[in-house]
Amino acid sequence: MRFIPEAETATLVTRELAFAAAREALIAAAADGVIFPAVIAHGADPANRFSIKSGVVGGAAGVKLGSYWPGNAAQGLPRHSSIILLFDEATGRIDTVIEASKANAFRTAAANAVAASVLARPDACALAVFGAGHQAFYEICALAEVRPLEQVLIVARSEASAAAQIDKLAKVGIAASAADARGACEAADIIVTVTPARAPLFEADWVRPGTHIAAMGADGPGKQELPPALLRRASLFADLPRQSVQLGEFQSIAAEAASGAATIAAIGAVLLGQHPGRRSADEITVFDSSGIALQDLALALHLTGKGG
């Protein structure tokens, strides 16, 4: 059994590698990839959460275990952890164990970047980000690779967290500033939400025509970042449509999706040319990324030199 520790995967992962893996995974999700139902669970303390996601892609089967232990921050430890297990297809034993916490941050951001590369307007240059935590930094850096960002606005719960994010971005050459929710929405061509929210972060009518929105935070029952009124006037896309109404951002319109009143397209169908994606400059597009195992497995294959 091969073991690849965090120290190694953290040096191997790049935005280019993560983008390629995410694109392959999202296409596979709309084609021949196999995705099993996700398990959302918690530890003895319900505040400590973990998920189990599994699937088959590129001839490889495996499992991704992701955890979020919020109390770790007080101990000086990362709150997020990610481990990928790849099976030996001949024996059913575990072939490779991969610690991939930093790689997971790249992987999550890459899904957003892949979707934005085909859904955001080509001239989109103003980005508003709701959330100033660990993942927000990776989301911004990934989007800067696919759109010519000239303005980055940070909406955070505190001035201190916004300032810390702005300083971190400045160190990689990205200028950003703090903003309030309404002002950020009204200025943005792209909006990213990356929070643990359970209620809308802004009003639907604050979003201007032509905006692309990526909802990255909803990954479990009860989570919500966007107002349902916005979803009802936007074109909707997801990494996995059936999961988006169970665990993702589209839980709030699950009944409408089930009845056919709302349509959710797989982003993989856009990448395959089976769906037109954005149809006009004034169209509002929403991409929900609740996270799928194929992203983790494709990433694992690239990290082990078997992908691409």
C-alpha positions in Angstrom: 0.0 0.0 0.0 1.3 3.4 -1.0 0.9 6.3 1.4 1.3 9.9 0.2 1.4 12.4 3.1 0.1 15.9 3.3 3.6 17.3 3.0 4.1 15.7 -0.4 0.7 16.4 -1.9 0.9 20.0 -0.8 4.0 20.4 -3.0 2.6 18.4 -5.9 -0.8 20.3 -6.3 -1.0 23.3 -8.6 -3.9 25.3 -9.9 -3.3 23.9 -13.4 -3.3 20.3 -12.1 -6.5 20.9 -10.1 -8.2 22.6 -13.0 -7.5 19.7 -15.3 -8.7 17.2 -12.8 -11.8 19.1 -12.0 -12.7 19.5 -15.7 -12.3 15.8 -16.3 -14.4 15.0 -13.2 -17.2 17.3 -14.1 -17.4 15.9 -17.6 -17.4 12.4 -16.2 -20.2 13.3 -13.9 -22.3 14.1 -16.9 -21.1 11.1 -18.9 -19.7 7.7 -17.7 -18.6 8.4 -14.1 -20.3 6.6 -11.2 -21.2 8.6 -8.1 -22.7 6.9 -5.0 -24.9 8.8 -2.5 -22.9 11.0 -0.1 -22.9 10.3 3.6 -23.0 13.4 5.8 -22.2 12.6 9.4 -20.8 14.0 12.7 -18.6 13.0 15.5 -19.5 12.4 19.2 -19.8 16.2 19.3 -22.3 17.2 16.6 -20.3 20.3 15.9 -17.6 18.0 14.5 -18.6 17.0 11.0 -17.4 14.6 8.3 -18.5 13.4 4.9 -17.9 10.2 2.9 -18.1 10.5 -0.9 -17.3 7.6 -3.2 -17.3 6.8 -6.9 -15.6 5.5 -10.0 -13.8 7.5 -12.6 -11.1 6.7 -15.2 -11.1 3.1 -14.2 -10.4 3.9 -10.5 -12.7 3.4 -7.6 -12.3 5.1 -4.3 -13.5 7.1 -1.3 -12.9 10.6 0.0 -13.2 11.3 3.7 -13.5 15.0 4.5 -13.8 16.4 8.0 -14.4 19.7 9.7 -13.4 20.0 13.4 -14.0 23.7 14.3 -12.4 23.4 17.7 -9.0 22.7 16.1 -8.4 26.4 15.6 -8.0 26.9 19.3 -5.3 24.2 19.3 -3.4 25.7 16.4 -4.5 22.9 14.1 -6.3 23.0 10.7 -10.1 22.7 11.0 -10.4 20.9 7.6 -9.0 17.5 6.7 -9.2 15.4 3.6 -8.1 11.8 2.9 -8.6 9.9 -0.4 -8.5 6.1 -0.6 -8.0 4.4 -3.9 -8.8 0.7 -4.3 -6.7 -2.0 -5.9 -9.2 -3.1 -8.6 -7.8 -6.6 -8.7 -8.0 -7.3 -5.0 -10.3 -4.9 -3.4 -7.6 -3.8 -0.9 -6.6 -0.2 -0.5 -3.9 0.6 -3.0 -3.1 4.2 -2.1 -3.9 6.5 0.8 -3.5 10.2 0.1 -3.6 13.0 2.6 -4.9 15.9 0.6 -6.1 18.8 2.7 -4.4 21.6 0.8 -5.1 19.7 -2.5 -8.7 19.7 -1.5 -8.8 23.4 -1.3 -7.3 23.6 -4.8 -9.8 21.0 -6.0 -12.9 22.9 -4.6 -11.7 26.2 -6.1 -11.0 24.5 -9.4 -14.6 23.4 -9.9 -15.6 27.0 -9.5 -13.0 28.1 -12.0 -14.0 25.5 -14.6 -17.7 26.5 -14.3 -16.8 30.2 -14.5 -14.7 29.6 -17.6 -17.8 28.7 -19.5 -20.6 30.5 -17.7 -19.1 33.9 -16.6 -19.1 36.6 -19.3 -15.8 36.8 -21.1 -15.4 40.5 -20.0 -16.3 39.8 -16.3 -13.7 41.7 -14.2 -15.4 42.6 -10.9 -15.6 39.8 -8.3 -17.5 39.9 -5.0 -16.7 37.1 -2.4 -18.9 36.4 0.6 -16.7 34.8 3.2 -13.1 35.5 4.2 -12.2 32.0 5.5 -9.6 29.4 4.4 -11.4 28.5 1.2 -12.2 32.0 0.0 -8.5 32.7 -0.8 -8.3 29.7 -3.1 -11.5 30.6 -4.8 -10.2 34.1 -5.7 -6.9 32.8 -6.9 -8.5 30.2 -9.1 -10.9 32.7 -10.7 -8.0 35.1 -11.4 -6.7 32.5 -13.7 -9.8 32.4 -15.9 -11.1 35.9 -15.9 -9.3 39.3 -16.0 -10.1 40.4 -12.5 -9.7 44.2 -11.9 -11.7 44.5 -8.7 -12.1 42.1 -5.8 -14.6 42.9 -3.0 -14.6 41.0 0.2 -17.8 40.7 2.3 -17.0 39.3 5.7 -18.6 39.1 9.2 -15.8 41.2 10.7 -13.4 43.9 9.7 -10.5 41.9 11.1 -11.2 38.8 8.9 -11.7 41.0 5.8 -8.4 42.7 6.5 -6.6 39.4 7.0 -7.9 38.1 3.7 -7.0 41.4 1.9 -3.5 41.1 3.3 -3.1 37.5 2.2 -4.3 38.3 -1.3 -1.9 41.2 -1.6 1.0 38.9 -1.0 0.1 37.0 -4.2 -0.4 40.2 -6.2 -4.2 40.4 -6.0 -5.6 43.7 -4.8 -8.8 43.5 -2.8 -11.0 45.7 -0.6 -13.8 45.3 1.9 -17.4 46.0 1.0 -20.9 45.6 2.3 -23.2 43.0 0.9 -25.4 45.3 -1.2 -22.5 47.3 -2.6 -20.6 44.2 -3.5 -23.5 42.6 -5.4 -24.3 45.8 -7.3 -20.7 46.1 -8.5 -20.0 42.5 -9.3 -19.8 40.6 -12.6 -19.1 37.4 -10.6 -20.3 36.6 -7.0 -18.8 33.7 -5.0 -20.4 32.6 -1.7 -18.2 30.4 0.4 -19.7 30.4 3.9 -21.5 28.0 6.3 -24.7 30.1 6.0 -28.2 28.7 6.5 -30.1 31.7 5.2 -29.6 34.0 2.2 -26.6 36.3 2.3 -28.1 39.1 0.2 -31.3 40.2 -1.6 -32.2 38.9 -5.1 -32.7 42.3 -6.6 -29.2 43.4 -5.6 -27.8 41.2 -8.4 -27.5 42.9 -11.7 -28.2 41.3 -15.1 -25.3 39.3 -16.6 -23.9 38.2 -13.2 -22.4 34.7 -12.7 -22.8 33.3 -9.2 -21.0 30.4 -7.7 -22.4 29.0 -4.5 -19.7 26.9 -2.8 -20.8 26.7 0.8 -23.9 24.5 0.8 -22.8 20.9 1.3 -25.2 19.5 3.8 -28.9 19.6 4.7 -30.2 23.0 5.7 -27.4 25.0 4.3 -28.3 28.0 2.1 -26.5 31.1 0.8 -28.7 32.4 -2.0 -32.3 33.8 -2.0 -34.8 31.5 -3.8 -36.2 34.5 -5.7 -32.8 34.8 -7.4 -32.8 31.1 -8.4 -36.2 31.5 -10.0 -34.9 34.1 -12.5 -31.5 32.6 -13.2 -30.2 29.7 -15.3 -29.1 26.9 -12.9 -26.1 24.6 -13.2 -24.5 22.1 -10.8 -21.7 19.7 -10.5 -24.4 17.0 -9.8 -28.0 18.2 -10.2 -29.6 15.4 -8.1 -27.2 16.2 -5.2 -27.7 19.9 -5.5 -31.3 19.6 -4.3 -30.4 17.2 -1.5 -27.3 18.7 -0.1 -26.5 21.8 -2.2 -27.7 25.3 -2.8 -30.8 24.2 -4.7 -32.4 22.6 -1.6 -34.7 25.6 -1.4 -36.2 24.9 -4.8 -36.2 21.1 -4.6 -39.9 20.8 -5.1 -39.8 23.0 -8.1 -37.0 21.0 -9.6 -38.9 17.8 -9.0 -42.0 19.2 -10.7 -40.1 20.5 -13.7 -40.8 24.1 -12.8 -37.1 24.6 -12.3 -34.4 23.1 -14.5 -30.9 22.3 -13.3 -28.2 21.5 -15.9 -25.0 19.5 -15.2 -22.0 21.7 -15.8 -20.4 18.7 -17.5 -23.1 18.9 -20.2 -21.9 22.4 -21.0 -18.3 21.3 -21.1 -19.3 18.5 -23.5 -21.2 20.9 -25.8 -24.5 19.3 -24.9 -25.9 22.4 -23.3 -25.3 26.0 -24.5 -24.5 27.3 -21.0 -24.8 31.1 -21.0 -27.2 32.3 -23.8 -26.9 36.0 -23.5 -24.9 38.8 -21.9 -27.8 39.7 -19.6 -28.5 36.2 -18.3 -27.8 35.5 -14.7 -26.2 32.1 -14.2 -25.8 30.2 -10.9 -23.4 27.3 -10.4 -23.9 25.1 -7.3 -20.9 23.1 -6.2 -21.8 20.7 -3.4 -18.7 18.5 -4.2 -18.5 15.1 -5.8 -16.2 12.1 -5.3 -15.1 12.2 -8.9 -13.3 15.5 -8.3 -11.3 13.8 -5.5 -10.6 10.7 -7.5 -9.5 12.5 -10.6 -7.3 14.7 -8.4 -5.8 11.6 -6.8 -5.0 10.1 -10.2 -3.2 13.3 -11.2 -1.3 13.5 -8.0 -0.1 9.9 -8.5 0.8 10.5 -12.1 -2.1 8.4 -13.5 -4.4 11.2 -14.6 -4.7 13.2 -17.8 
